[in-house]
Amino acid sequence: MLTFKVLDTLKPSDDVLRMITNTKPSNIKISNGQTLLIERTNIKSVEPIIYELTYRNKVIILWEYPINEIQGNHFYIPTTKETYSFNEVRKLLSQ
């Protein structure tokens, strides 16, 4: 049986929270992420910070990873299966 050890808890940064609140979503749901170690294997696993943003006509689910985990970009949107930088997400949310 696999056992996991939590190495670090990932919390949203102030810059990301400020960016999100500036776009005025009607509902925000945030789940903290974790860096896990699979014991006896020394394999690390990263669970991202998950933002669920509800606007009048759309819902955006945004995953935030620590830098260098996914192609140098922090953000991933599972519906489009693409990675985004901070500035690209800011432009996307302001539309």
N, C-alpha and C positions, 0 to 999 in steps of 0.2 A: 504494500500500500504506500502511495506517495504521501509524504508529509511536507508541508510548506512552512517556511519561517519568514515572517515579515521583516524585511530589511529597512524599508523606508515607507512612510506614508506621503503620498503626493497630494498637495493642496493647491488650489488655484492661486495664481499670483494676483496682486492688486491691479496690474495693468490689464489683465484679461477681464477681471470683474468690472473694471471701469468701462472697458470697451463694450462689454455686453450690456450693461445698464444704460449706456448712452444710446443704444438702439431701441430702448423701451419695449422689450417683449412683455406680453401680458402674463406670462408664467415662466419661471426659471427653476429648473431642477438640476442640482449639481451633485455628482457622486465622486468622492475622493478616490484617487488611484493608489496603487501600492507597487512596490518593488518586492518581489518574492524570490526566495531561494528554495529550490527543490532539494531537500536534504538528501544526502548520500550521492548526489550527482553533481553538485556545484553548478547547476544550470540556473540562471536567473531568468525570471519572467516579469514582465511589466504589465500591470493593469492600468490603463489610462484614466485620466480624469475625464468624466463624461458630463457634458453639458447638454441638457434638453431644453431648447428655447422654443416657446410657443408664441407665434405672432398671429394676427388676425386671419391671415390666409395661408399660413404655412407653419410647419414644424421643422426645426433644424436640430439634428443631433450631431454634436461635435465632440471628437475625442482629442485630448491634449496629451502628448507624450513628452517625456524629457528630451532635450536636444540630443541629437546623434542616434536616436532610436529608429527613426524612419526617414531616411534620405535627407537629413539636415533640416527638415521642416518639423515644426511642433505639432501641427494640427492635421487631423484626418477626418474626412466626412464619409461615413460608411455607405451612404446612398449613392454617392458619385464614385467611391473607391479611389479618391485622389488625396494627395497631401497638399497642405497649404502653409504658407508662412503667416506670421502675425499680420502683416500688412494686407495680404490677400484675403484673410478672414475678415479684417476690418471693412474692406471694400464689399465683400459678399454680404455682410450683415447690414450694411448701410443701404443696400438696394431695396 
